Amino acid sequence: MLKSILKGGGFFVVMAGLFLLLVYGFEILWNITVPELFGLKSMTYGMAFRVLIISRILIGGFGFRWSNNNEKGKFWRERMKMKMETMSEEERSEFKRKLWHKCKD
């Protein structure tokens, strides 16, 4: 159980780090482009963070869409369905048991 918590925590740390890099990149791009074009002030890191959070709320994302309705998901579901249909009942139960133990760890 501790192993799975650490895996989840590692994922959170990586995603938080990537988001902080995104904020930094946004700040740099803003400070290079906007003051020169429109005569606005430069942006601090905190301002860039807040603008990205507000854009996330208003627009609804940074392009991440996880859905079961995509073509790749349909392909793998159909492939697994065909594989399960060709197995005997014993093979199917053994496959499910192995899959369960693999996903549990």
C-alpha positions in Angstrom: 0.0 0.0 0.0 2.8 2.4 0.8 4.3 1.7 -2.6 1.1 2.8 -4.4 0.9 5.9 -2.2 4.5 6.8 -3.2 3.7 6.2 -6.8 0.7 8.5 -6.6 2.7 11.1 -4.7 5.5 10.9 -7.3 3.0 11.5 -10.0 1.6 14.5 -8.1 5.1 15.9 -7.6 6.0 15.5 -11.3 2.7 17.1 -12.4 3.1 20.0 -9.9 6.7 20.5 -11.2 5.5 20.6 -14.8 2.8 23.1 -13.9 5.3 25.4 -12.2 7.5 25.2 -15.3 4.5 26.1 -17.4 3.9 29.1 -15.2 7.5 30.2 -15.6 7.4 29.8 -19.4 4.2 31.8 -19.5 5.8 34.6 -17.4 8.9 34.7 -19.7 6.8 34.8 -22.9 4.5 37.5 -21.5 7.5 39.6 -20.4 9.1 39.3 -23.8 6.1 40.0 -25.9 3.3 41.9 -24.2 5.1 45.0 -22.8 6.7 45.7 -26.1 3.6 45.2 -28.2 0.9 46.8 -26.0 2.9 48.9 -23.5 1.6 46.9 -20.5 3.6 46.1 -17.4 5.8 43.1 -17.0 4.4 40.2 -15.1 5.7 38.6 -12.0 5.7 34.8 -11.3 2.7 35.1 -8.9 0.7 37.1 -11.5 1.5 34.5 -14.2 0.3 31.7 -11.8 -2.9 33.5 -11.1 -3.6 34.2 -14.8 -3.1 30.6 -15.7 -5.4 29.5 -12.9 -8.1 32.0 -14.1 -7.7 30.8 -17.7 -8.1 27.2 -16.4 -11.3 28.1 -14.7 -12.7 30.2 -17.6 -11.6 28.1 -20.6 -11.6 24.7 -19.0 -8.1 23.2 -19.4 -4.7 23.0 -20.9 -5.6 20.4 -23.5 -5.8 17.3 -21.2 -8.7 15.2 -22.2 -8.9 11.6 -20.9 -11.9 9.8 -22.3 -13.0 6.3 -22.9 -14.6 7.3 -26.2 -11.4 7.8 -28.2 -10.4 5.6 -31.1 -7.4 4.1 -29.4 -9.5 3.1 -26.4 -12.1 1.4 -28.7 -9.3 -0.5 -30.5 -7.9 -1.9 -27.3 -11.3 -2.7 -25.9 -12.3 -4.6 -29.1 -8.9 -6.4 -29.1 -9.4 -7.5 -25.5 -12.9 -8.6 -26.1 -11.8 -10.8 -29.0 -8.9 -12.2 -26.9 -11.3 -13.1 -24.1 -13.8 -14.8 -26.5 -11.1 -17.2 -27.8 -10.1 -18.3 -24.3 -11.5 -21.1 -22.3 -13.2 -20.5 -19.0 -10.0 -21.6 -17.1 -7.7 -19.5 -19.2 -10.0 -16.5 -18.7 -10.1 -16.8 -14.9 -6.3 -17.2 -14.8 -5.9 -14.2 -17.1 -8.2 -12.1 -14.8 -6.3 -13.3 -11.7 -2.9 -12.3 -13.2 -4.3 -9.0 -14.4 -5.8 -8.3 -10.9 -2.5 -9.0 -9.2 -0.5 -6.9 -11.7 -2.8 -3.9 -11.3 -3.0 -4.2 -7.5 0.8 -3.9 -7.2 
